[in-house]
Amino acid sequence: MPLSALLVVLIAAVLHAAWNLLAKYARDPSAFMWWGVTIGAAWFTAFMLTQAWLGLPRDIWVTFAVSLAAEIVYVIAITRGYAAGDLSQVYPIARGSPPLLIALWSAVFLTERLPTLGYVGILLLVIGVYLASLPALDSFFRPLAALSHRPAQWGLLAGLCVSLYTVLDKLNVASAAPLVYNAWVYGGIAVGYAPFVWSQQNRSSTWLEWKSNWVWIVIGSVATIGSYVLALIGMSITAASYVGAVRATSVVIGALFGWLLLKESFGPIRVIAAAIMLVGLVLIAVA
């Protein structure tokens, strides 16, 4: 993998983890994410209008709508997870479980099989996700304790959504330019998620989040879109599998942010869990 590609994708991973750190640190994670996505959609779409026609092919409207619904549920799940639990738990689960789920969908619905190394990677993902799901280390031999822990449940739901929209997006970008498609995704989330954050009971909280945190919201909008664009740049330099493997370092970076910056008490164990996931993700990528 060229050094330039490595650096670009590592920066993308840091930006993605930083975007989630900002959302977790916000007074209202749900409002913060909506503002960040909406501001990002506005400036990114304005830029793309100067670069390309933004029409979306008709033959992908249905799959785009399903993917967008999964994106919106993902935002709901990840922000609920951050409101209920730790960044070092929710983020690694949400980003580490999708490759495991995608491999499962491929095996069940497409009868695809991985090389032996890929199954070793899946085993490591299972171990890492389970370890990150535990509310405490003494619950290791009590699996129901992990399954009943609300933040872990939100993280797994977020991961399920990521696995769904990842598969659909892969199909859709075969017919639409990735950057154009991304503009539609961000715009769709901004519109589709708006009713949840602007409901009567949340309206004042949403305005207050902007007034008190607008600088970080703008920075967050750059981080979330920049992460995606840099990943695409990395893919233009080297193989997509390498990009996916390096970008997966975000699970460890996110866990480190939670432990070192947010002082989350179970952080060290979750960093280990994220590192196990990372090894599993790399093995799947190179298998």
C-alpha positions in Angstrom: 0.0 0.0 0.0 1.6 3.4 -1.0 2.5 5.6 1.9 0.4 8.4 0.5 -2.7 6.2 0.5 -1.9 5.0 4.0 -1.7 8.5 5.3 -4.9 9.7 3.6 -6.9 6.7 4.9 -5.5 7.0 8.4 -6.6 10.7 8.5 -10.0 9.5 7.3 -10.2 7.1 10.2 -9.2 9.8 12.7 -11.8 12.2 11.3 -14.6 9.6 11.5 -13.7 8.8 15.1 -13.4 12.5 15.9 -16.9 13.2 14.4 -18.3 10.6 16.8 -16.3 12.0 19.7 -17.8 15.4 19.1 -21.3 13.9 19.0 -20.8 12.0 22.2 -19.3 15.1 24.0 -22.2 17.3 22.8 -25.0 18.3 25.2 -27.5 16.7 22.8 -25.9 14.1 20.6 -29.0 13.7 18.4 -29.3 17.5 17.7 -25.5 17.7 17.2 -25.4 15.0 14.5 -28.4 16.5 12.7 -26.9 19.9 12.6 -23.5 18.5 11.5 -25.0 16.4 8.7 -27.3 19.3 7.6 -24.5 21.9 7.5 -22.3 19.4 5.8 -25.0 18.5 3.2 -25.5 22.2 2.4 -21.9 23.1 1.7 -21.0 19.8 0.1 -24.0 19.9 -2.2 -23.3 23.5 -3.1 -19.7 22.4 -4.1 -20.9 19.4 -6.1 -23.3 21.6 -8.1 -20.2 23.3 -9.5 -18.6 20.0 -10.4 -21.3 17.6 -11.7 -24.9 17.0 -12.5 -26.6 15.7 -9.4 -29.3 13.6 -10.9 -29.8 10.1 -9.5 -30.6 7.3 -11.9 -34.2 6.1 -11.6 -33.2 2.5 -11.4 -31.7 2.9 -8.0 -34.4 5.1 -6.4 -35.9 2.1 -4.5 -32.6 0.8 -3.1 -31.5 4.3 -2.3 -34.7 4.9 -0.3 -34.1 1.6 1.7 -30.5 2.6 2.2 -31.5 6.1 3.4 -34.0 4.6 5.9 -31.2 2.4 7.3 -28.9 5.5 7.5 -31.6 7.4 9.5 -32.2 4.5 11.9 -28.4 4.3 12.3 -28.2 8.0 13.4 -31.1 7.4 15.8 -29.4 4.3 17.2 -25.9 5.7 17.5 -27.1 8.9 19.2 -29.3 6.9 21.6 -26.3 4.8 22.4 -24.1 7.8 23.1 -26.9 9.2 25.3 -27.1 6.0 27.3 -23.5 4.8 27.4 -19.8 5.2 26.6 -18.1 6.1 23.3 -15.5 3.4 23.9 -18.3 0.8 23.9 -20.9 2.0 21.4 -18.6 3.2 18.6 -16.5 0.0 18.3 -19.6 -2.1 18.3 -21.3 0.0 15.7 -18.3 0.1 13.4 -16.8 -3.4 14.2 -19.9 -5.5 13.9 -21.0 -4.6 10.2 -18.3 -6.7 8.5 -19.4 -9.7 10.6 -23.0 -9.1 9.7 -22.2 -8.5 6.0 -20.3 -11.9 5.9 -23.3 -13.5 7.5 -25.7 -12.0 4.9 -23.4 -13.1 2.1 -23.3 -16.6 3.5 -27.0 -16.9 4.0 -28.4 -15.1 1.0 -25.7 -15.3 -1.6 -24.1 -18.6 -0.4 -20.7 -16.9 -0.5 -17.8 -18.5 1.4 -14.7 -16.9 2.8 -11.2 -18.4 2.9 -10.1 -19.9 6.2 -8.3 -16.6 7.2 -11.6 -14.8 6.7 -13.3 -17.1 9.2 -10.5 -16.5 11.7 -11.2 -12.8 11.3 -14.9 -13.3 11.9 -14.1 -15.2 15.1 -12.0 -12.3 16.3 -14.8 -9.9 15.5 -17.2 -12.0 17.5 -14.8 -12.0 20.5 -14.1 -8.3 20.2 -17.7 -7.2 19.8 -18.7 -9.4 22.8 -15.9 -8.0 25.0 -16.9 -4.5 24.1 -20.6 -5.3 24.9 -19.9 -6.2 28.5 -21.1 -3.7 31.1 -18.2 -4.9 33.3 -15.4 -7.5 33.0 -17.0 -9.7 35.7 -19.9 -10.2 33.3 -17.7 -12.1 30.8 -19.3 -15.5 31.6 -22.8 -14.1 31.7 -23.7 -13.4 28.0 -27.2 -12.3 28.9 -25.7 -9.4 30.8 -24.1 -8.1 27.6 -27.2 -8.6 25.6 -29.4 -6.8 28.1 -27.1 -3.8 28.3 -28.9 -0.9 26.5 -25.8 0.9 25.1 -24.6 -2.4 23.6 -28.0 -3.0 22.1 -28.0 0.5 20.4 -24.5 -0.2 19.1 -25.5 -3.5 17.6 -28.6 -1.9 16.0 -26.4 0.8 14.5 -24.0 -1.9 13.2 -27.0 -3.8 11.7 -28.0 -0.6 9.8 -24.4 0.0 8.6 -24.3 -3.6 7.2 -27.5 -3.0 5.4 -26.8 0.4 3.8 -23.2 -0.7 3.0 -24.4 -3.5 0.8 -27.1 -1.3 -0.9 -24.7 1.6 -1.4 -22.2 -0.8 -3.0 -24.9 -1.7 -5.5 -26.0 1.9 -6.0 -22.6 3.4 -6.7 -22.3 1.1 -9.7 -24.9 3.4 -11.4 -24.1 6.7 -9.7 -20.9 8.7 -9.2 -19.8 8.2 -5.5 -19.5 11.9 -4.6 -22.9 12.6 -6.2 -24.4 9.7 -4.4 -22.9 10.9 -1.1 -24.5 14.3 -1.6 -27.9 12.6 -1.9 -27.2 10.5 1.2 -26.3 13.5 3.4 -29.2 15.6 2.0 -31.6 12.7 2.6 -30.4 12.2 6.2 -30.8 15.9 6.9 -34.4 15.9 5.6 -35.4 12.4 6.9 -34.0 12.9 10.4 -35.3 16.4 10.9 -38.8 15.3 12.3 -37.0 13.4 15.1 -34.9 16.4 16.3 -37.5 19.1 15.6 -40.4 17.3 17.3 -42.3 19.5 19.8 -40.4 18.1 22.9 -37.0 18.4 21.3 -37.3 21.8 19.5 -35.8 24.0 22.2 -33.0 21.5 22.8 -32.1 21.5 19.1 -31.9 25.3 18.9 -29.9 25.4 22.1 -27.4 22.9 20.7 -26.7 25.1 17.7 -26.4 28.3 19.7 -24.0 26.8 22.3 -22.0 24.5 20.0 -22.1 25.9 16.4 -18.3 26.1 16.0 -17.9 22.4 16.8 -20.9 21.5 14.6 -19.3 23.2 11.6 -16.0 21.4 12.4 -17.9 18.2 12.7 -19.5 18.7 9.3 -16.1 18.9 7.8 -14.9 15.8 9.7 -17.8 13.6 8.6 -17.7 14.5 4.9 -13.9 14.8 4.9 -13.6 11.2 6.2 -15.7 9.9 3.3 -14.0 11.9 0.6 -10.5 11.0 1.9 -11.5 7.3 1.8 -12.5 7.7 -1.8 -9.2 9.3 -2.6 -7.5 6.4 -0.9 -9.4 4.0 -3.1 -8.3 5.9 -6.2 -4.7 5.2 -5.1 -4.8 1.6 -3.9 -7.1 -1.4 -3.5 -10.4 -1.0 -1.8 -9.7 -3.9 0.6 -6.6 -2.2 1.8 -8.5 1.1 2.4 -11.2 -0.8 4.3 -8.6 -2.5 6.5 -6.8 0.8 7.3 -10.0 2.7 7.8 -11.0 0.1 10.4 -8.4 1.6 12.7 -11.2 4.0 13.6 -12.6 1.4 16.0 -9.4 1.6 18.1 -9.1 5.4 17.7 -12.7 5.8 18.9 -12.1 3.5 21.9 -8.9 5.4 22.8 -10.8 8.7 22.6 -13.4 7.4 25.0 -10.8 6.2 27.4 -8.2 9.0 27.3 -10.3 12.0 26.5 -13.7 11.2 28.1 -12.1 9.2 31.0 -14.5 6.3 30.6 -13.8 3.8 33.4 -14.0 0.6 31.3 -12.0 2.2 28.5 -8.8 0.1 28.6 -10.7 -3.2 28.2 -12.7 -1.7 25.3 -9.5 -0.6 23.6 -8.3 -4.2 23.8 -11.7 -5.3 22.4 -11.4 -2.8 19.6 -7.8 -4.0 18.8 -9.1 -7.5 18.5 -11.8 -6.3 16.2 -9.2 -4.5 14.1 -7.1 -7.6 13.7 -10.3 -9.5 12.6 -11.2 -6.7 10.2 -7.7 -6.8 8.6 -7.8 -10.6 8.2 -11.2 -10.4 6.5 -9.9 -7.6 4.2 -6.8 -9.5 3.1 -8.4 -13.0 3.1 
